[in-house]
Amino acid sequence: MAKQICLSVMIISLITVPLFSSPQSYQPEISSKHIKLGIEAEFFDRLIKWDENLDQTSSLKSYLFLLKPGYEIIEGTFVSAVLGYSLSNFDQMIFRELPFSLELNTGYIDGIALGGNVLARIIDYSDFTLTVRGQFIYYMGFKDQWEIPGLNVEGTATGTPSWARLAAGPKVSFHVSEYLRPYVSAQYDRLWGTFNMEEEIEELSGEQDMKIESKSCINFSVGVLYEIIDQLDLKAEASVLPLESSIGLSIMAGAIYSF
Amino acid sequence: MKKTKTCNLFCFLLFILYTAHGFSFQSNDKQIISYFQDDQSFSQRTNQKSLPSQDKISYSSDHILVKFKPSIPDEYVQATMNSFQIKEYNVIPQINVFKIKIPESLSTEDILYLMKQHQYVEYAEPDYVAYATATPNDNFFQYQYALYNSGQNIGPPGSPQGLSSADIKATLGWEETKGTEDTVIAILDTGIDLLHPDIGNKIESSGRDFVNNDFEAVDDDGHGTFVAGIAAAETDNNEGIAGVAWNCQLLPVKVLDEKGEGYYSWISQGIIWAVDQDVAVVNLSLGGPVESTTLLRALEYAYQNDVVVAAAAGNEGSSVLFPAAYTDYCLAVAATDYNDLRLNWSNTGPEIDVAAPGKRIVSTVPTWYFGTGSIPYGFGDGTSFSTCHVSGLAALIISIKPWMTAEDVMNVIKYSADDVNKNDNPGRDVFIGYGRINMEKSLVPLIIGQKKMDDIHDWETTKTGF
């Protein structure tokens, strides 16, 4: 079911791009601002599966603080780099391929986030604008060490997480006023990665690379852009990632400075 | 325009706000004792009720639990009770929760629904049924303090009482695994009663008899059957005892005769034969005071083939017997009691790796042992019986982590042991080694969360996995 929805979103995206990109029914005003600098803060909480054989799941929570310098490469199409800091929480993940099985209760692990963003305006019609957007973010968690409790000898667990997220899909904005542009969006949204865990307890050692993957691969978002001044927009967005038995969510707020 | 912009800003802010874990083989140590004369009444006394499956959520159909809001006066509470025709109830005064008998006219679900809607009610919930964790229904499990010690009498009334938690945490360990049928423990001993009702179904084959040189390792002494039961008796079968390695199989290898004695050659051959049968664990509840290169080579063979060997330290209060003393290749096991205290007859030495309960251990005896009409179970003391607890644990570890080497398994068992004599002898010592084994810590995931003090925080990243 989820796969069918993902496929549908991708197909719609692929169809809508060429369909609307040629004859535009509405000519947008040409902006003279070709450079944008955005800052964003995002939190998401989504279900991930991390042991394919056992189909184990837990929740991945993450905070992202991103800087997004962008440039309009062709008219209506902005490409941005993504640089930032992230905190990700993998608690409840269990590593059973180590001599002593370990369960994470480590809280948030910090790291850097790198990636890119593409936003292409496809068509403006009346007060509506259809845009296609895509984003790739790679989180590289810093290596962290924890004590292994309860044993009669000292032991250390060393973990290094990483994940990547790819999201792409159409977005429809509505120009409520000159300053306010709410929008809705549906995106193919996949997250995958690895958590490397090393265990050292006297003469015992082990290592496990745990693959992680999001259970849901689609999100539906609502958001709004609010222009404070001519060069400065505020942005907020809330997304849900539906699943049969649960729901993931994401909220984001940011500001975009154009010049 | 300014008004519109203010309104828009307000809408934007609204949006932001809206979205946020033996006896030894020497026959003079034979200590199986029939404490039970009245077999029939014993059986009745110990008959436990089978517990429901844990995944079955059940609750009382007779009563529910309700808490009224703190501000609601008593007369209003009583009026509410009357309106529901509730005639019987009790209060848990400390938390002001009412245990209300459900009127005959209403089902549990109906009254819960109605109560939850009521303006005076803070919460209403079913009175759920809780179950003990992974507790087998075997009749004599209550006497197996070694597996789960609640401080119970270890035997009929008047028997010694154990110290709560002085056990190997079997029930908690079983939450993680009860073992797999393809994991086999070789019992190198006097043989096993192949027809014992609590063992028969756990025996992989009739094994090998190096005493009589045949392929039917029948027990003509009793020691081997006792050891086998501790390690892996049929469990949760409403009968007898629970084995440590609940689902693992047993392979009898007879290397001791009817007097409980055997040549080193038989033992060495038995080890090698068992290894060649792809067993996971070899249990050696036996030993002798003299070292032997042949015995050592046999242990090395097992070790090199990643077969874990557990061996009894001995019961003479002297130095550790062989092969247990070859501690590089096996786990040397000492004995503790129902109070987690070391037993003074348990041999000592730097070779001791771990300890396990070895005092007043209940297990299986051959059906012929006490004669016709008697129940085939008894109590015994000895490091022999400590050893098979360790063998059972090793089998459980291998069941879930078959890729681990023998050395790794041995280290897991050692490092996870509870240093129960740490007040007098902190750390590894000559009495109980690293400590009394702990199945929970060996099997159940350990929860990590506290950062190392010398926490590193470099920018190194590793494989990305995509």
Interface residues (C-beta under 8 A of the other chain):
Chain A: I94 F95 R96 E97 P99 F100 S101 L102 E103 L104 N105 T106 G107 G111 I112 Y138 M140 G141 F142 K143 D144 Q145 W146 E147 I148 P149 G150 L151 N152 V153 G155 T156 A157 T160 S162 A164 V176 S177 Y179 L180 W192 G193 T194 N196 I201 E202 E203 L204 G206 D209 K211 V224 Y226 I228 L234 A236 E237 A238 I251 A253
Chain B: T4 K5 N8 L9 C11 F12 F15 I16 Y18 T19 A20 H21 E176 I400 K401 W403 M404 E407 D408 N411 V412 K414 Y415 S416 A417 D418 D419 G427 R428 Y434 G435 K441 S442 L443 V444 P445 L446 I447 I448 G449 Q450 K451 K452 D454 D455 I456 H457 D458 W459 E460 T461 T462 K463 T464 G465 F466
